[in-house]
Amino acid sequence: MRKLTSGDLRELNLFKHYRIIRKWACKTNKLNDADLELLIYLEALDLFTKQDFKTGTYSYSWDNRRWNRLLKEGWIIVWRKRNRTTQKYHIYKVSIKCKQLISRMYRIILGEEDMPTTKLNNNYMEKVLITSINNVNKDKTR
């Protein structure tokens, strides 16, 4: 197996439509940009602790309710509970819902799937987003 180079990634144009795809994912799943990017980071870690979460949040805007919100909304789940003797802290992982969203974003980035526009409302900002989504869906070279 050969190692990927920066040229290989540039040829794939992975970041060509990333902003629109991120906005679509945030809008349809009621997340903000920092939450989504943090979930992508945590999904790459696979299993993590609350300290790993705190380390990941240093580069994002401060939101002291983020942990509880993501846990309550089902984006993060407990993988192993602590028992106060041998396991001193919980271990977490991202939920199936989160994994499916990130996988879908990857498929859209690679052009394997189109973004739907049906869940969006008809205010001005969402009409602009729908126009951008339609342009991305028409671009078959992504």
C-alpha positions in Angstrom: 0.0 0.0 0.0 1.5 3.3 -1.0 1.4 6.4 1.2 -0.9 9.3 0.2 0.9 12.5 -0.7 -0.4 16.1 -0.6 -0.6 16.0 -4.4 -2.9 13.0 -4.2 -5.2 14.8 -1.9 -5.1 18.0 -4.0 -6.2 15.9 -7.1 -9.2 14.7 -5.2 -10.3 18.3 -4.4 -11.5 17.3 -1.0 -11.9 20.9 0.3 -13.5 22.3 -2.9 -17.0 22.2 -1.4 -16.3 21.6 2.2 -17.8 24.8 3.5 -21.2 24.2 1.8 -21.2 20.6 3.0 -20.4 21.7 6.5 -23.1 24.3 6.5 -25.7 21.8 5.2 -24.7 19.2 7.9 -24.9 21.8 10.6 -28.2 23.2 9.4 -30.0 19.9 9.0 -28.7 18.4 12.3 -29.0 21.5 14.5 -25.3 21.7 15.2 -22.9 24.6 15.0 -19.6 24.6 13.1 -17.5 24.1 16.2 -19.6 21.1 17.4 -19.4 19.4 14.0 -15.7 19.9 13.7 -15.1 18.7 17.2 -17.2 15.6 16.5 -15.1 14.9 13.4 -12.0 15.2 15.7 -13.5 12.8 18.3 -14.6 10.3 15.7 -11.0 10.1 14.5 -9.9 9.3 18.1 -12.4 6.4 18.3 -12.5 6.1 22.1 -11.9 9.1 24.3 -12.2 10.5 27.8 -13.6 13.8 28.9 -10.1 15.1 29.1 -9.6 14.3 25.4 -12.8 16.2 24.7 -11.4 19.2 26.7 -8.1 19.0 24.8 -10.1 19.0 21.5 -12.1 22.1 22.4 -9.1 24.4 22.9 -9.2 25.6 19.2 -12.9 26.2 19.2 -15.1 28.9 20.6 -15.9 28.6 24.3 -19.2 26.8 25.1 -19.4 25.4 28.6 -22.7 23.6 27.7 -21.2 21.8 24.7 -20.4 18.5 26.5 -23.8 18.1 28.1 -25.6 19.1 24.9 -23.8 16.6 22.7 -24.2 13.9 25.3 -28.0 14.7 25.8 -28.7 14.9 22.0 -27.0 11.5 21.4 -23.9 12.6 19.5 -21.6 11.2 22.2 -22.3 8.0 24.2 -20.7 6.2 27.1 -18.7 3.2 25.9 -17.5 2.1 29.4 -18.7 3.4 32.7 -16.3 3.9 35.6 -16.5 1.7 38.7 -14.3 3.8 41.0 -11.9 1.0 41.7 -10.2 -0.2 38.5 -11.8 2.2 36.0 -11.5 5.7 37.4 -13.3 7.5 34.6 -15.9 6.9 31.8 -14.7 6.2 28.3 -16.8 7.7 25.5 -17.2 7.3 21.8 -19.3 9.1 19.1 -22.7 7.5 18.4 -23.9 5.7 15.3 -25.8 8.8 14.4 -22.6 10.8 14.4 -20.7 8.2 12.5 -23.4 8.1 9.9 -23.4 11.9 9.5 -19.6 12.0 9.0 -19.6 9.1 6.6 -22.4 10.8 4.6 -20.3 14.0 4.5 -17.3 12.0 3.2 -19.5 10.5 0.5 -20.8 13.9 -0.5 -17.3 15.3 -0.6 -16.2 12.5 -2.9 -19.2 12.9 -5.2 -20.8 9.5 -4.3 -23.9 11.1 -3.0 -25.8 14.4 -3.5 -27.0 16.7 -0.7 -30.7 16.8 -0.2 -32.4 20.2 0.1 -35.8 19.1 1.4 -35.2 19.7 5.1 -34.4 23.4 4.6 -36.9 26.2 5.2 -37.5 29.1 2.8 -36.0 32.1 4.5 -33.4 34.1 2.6 -30.2 32.5 4.1 -31.5 29.0 3.4 -32.5 29.9 -0.1 -28.9 31.0 -0.7 -27.7 27.7 0.8 -30.1 25.7 -1.4 -28.6 27.5 -4.5 -25.1 26.6 -3.3 -26.1 23.0 -2.7 -27.6 22.8 -6.1 -24.4 24.1 -7.6 -22.4 21.4 -5.6 -24.8 18.7 -6.7 -24.3 19.7 -10.4 -20.5 19.7 -10.1 -19.7 16.1 -11.1 -15.9 16.7 -10.9 -15.9 16.9 -7.1 
